């Protein structure tokens, strides 16, 4: 399969998956944050901060994932849908997912979510954590592909300001 046809097929699939993971994280983290806010406080400030950060990360990723997917599918966007912009936004997003998932890992740790939860909303926090790491792994793969495409673009005499395919 030619590289440009692989990109035309793979980009929508990869970004649709990423949009799904982002939406799951955003919704669960938003619900947990709303529950914490309405039912009186958090166990620790790190729980509050990391959960709220995952709300931001989820919605940020959902927004930019949808924007990149729409720009790619419509063929519009010019520089906004270039390899360079994809790389920069995905790198920032990768850092967000790494920091949020690591901070939440510190909170949840190896807690057992039994009847006597040591951490409130333990199962929900573990779900955010699981989808957070899955999203981070997918972002790592996407960044590797972006780096490969940027290398090919430089080597082939094209700039990274051009589109993918």
N, C-alpha and C positions, 0 to 999 in steps of 0.2 A: 504494500500500500504506500502510495506517495505521501510525503510529509504533509503537504498542504491539505490533502483529503483527510488524513488522520487528525489534523488540527480542527478541520471543519466538523468532524464527528466528535472528537474528544472534548473540545472546549465546552459545548453545551451540556454534555453529560457530566463533566467534572464540576462545572459551576452550578448545575442543578442539584447535584449531591451536596455541594458546599452550602448552597442556599437552604436546603432542607436541614442540615445540621445546625446552621446558624439560627434558623427559625425555632428549632426545638430548644436550643440553649436559651434563646431570648425569651421564649414563652415560659419555660420552667423557671428561669431565674427571675423573671418579672413576677410570676405567681408567688415564689418564695419570698421575694422582697416585699410584696404587698401583704403577705401573711405576717411577716416579721413586723412590718410597720403598723398593722392594725391590731395585732395581738400582744403588743407590748415588748418591744426590745429584742435584742440579740443576745446570744450566749457570750460572745466575744466581739470586740470591734473588728477583728480580722475576718470574722464570719460576715459581718455587715459589709465591710469594704470589698471583700472578694466577690460576694454575691452581687453587689451593685455593679462592680466592674464587669462581671460576666453578663449582666443586663446590657451594659453599654457595648461590650464586645459582640454579643449576639446580634443586636440591632444594627451596629456599624457594619458587620460582615454581611448581614442580610441586605442592607441597602446597597453596598458596593457590589455585592454579588449580582443583584438584580440589574444594576446599572451596567456592569460589564457584560452580562448575558444579553441584555437588550441591544447594547451597542454592537456586539458581535453578530447577533442574528440579523439586525437590520443593515449592517455594513456601514453604519454611520459612525461619527465620532472622531475620525481622523486621528490626531495626536492623542485624544482622550482614550482611545481604545488601542493604543500602541503597546509594543512590548515593554518599553520603558515605564509607562504609566502603570501597566499591570504589575511590573516588578516592584515598583516603589510602594504602591498601595498594598500589594500582597505581603511585602516585607513588614510594613507597619502592622498589618493585620496579624501576621505570624507572631510578631512580638507581643501583641495584645493577647492572643490565644495562649501563648506560652506563659506569660506572666499571670493571667487569670487562672489558668488551670493549675499552675504550680502553687499559687496562693491558696486556692481552694483545696488542693491536695494537703497542704499544711493544716488546714482546718479539719477536714474530714479524716484524713489519715487512714488508719486501720480500724476505725470505729465500727462496731457491730450495731446494726440498726435493729435492736430488739424493742421490747415494750418500754424499757427504761432507757430511752434515748439519752445519751450523754450530749448529743448535739441535736437541737431542734431541727425538724424537717430533714433528718438524716438521709432518708431514701431519695428525696428530691435533690439534695446537695450531691449525692453520689451519682445521680442521673446527669446533673449538670457537668460534673467532673468527667464522667465517661464520654459524653458527647463533646466536651471540651477537648479532651485528648484526641478523640477521633478527628475532630475538625483540625486540630493542630497537625496531625499526621497527614491529612489530605493537603493542607496548606504547604507542608514541607515538600510533598510530591509536586504540587503545582509550581512552587518556586524552583525546584530542580528542572522542570520542563521549561520554565521561563528563562532560566540561565542558559540552558542548552540552545533554545531558540535565539537568544541574544548573541551567543557565541557564533551560531551559524549565520546570523544576520551580519555581524561584523566581518566574519571570514569571507562571506559572499559579496561584500562590498555594499550591502544595504545598511541603512542606519536602524537603530532601535526605535526611531520615531515612526517607522512605517508599521502597518498592521501585521497581523499574524500570517494570513494565507495569501 
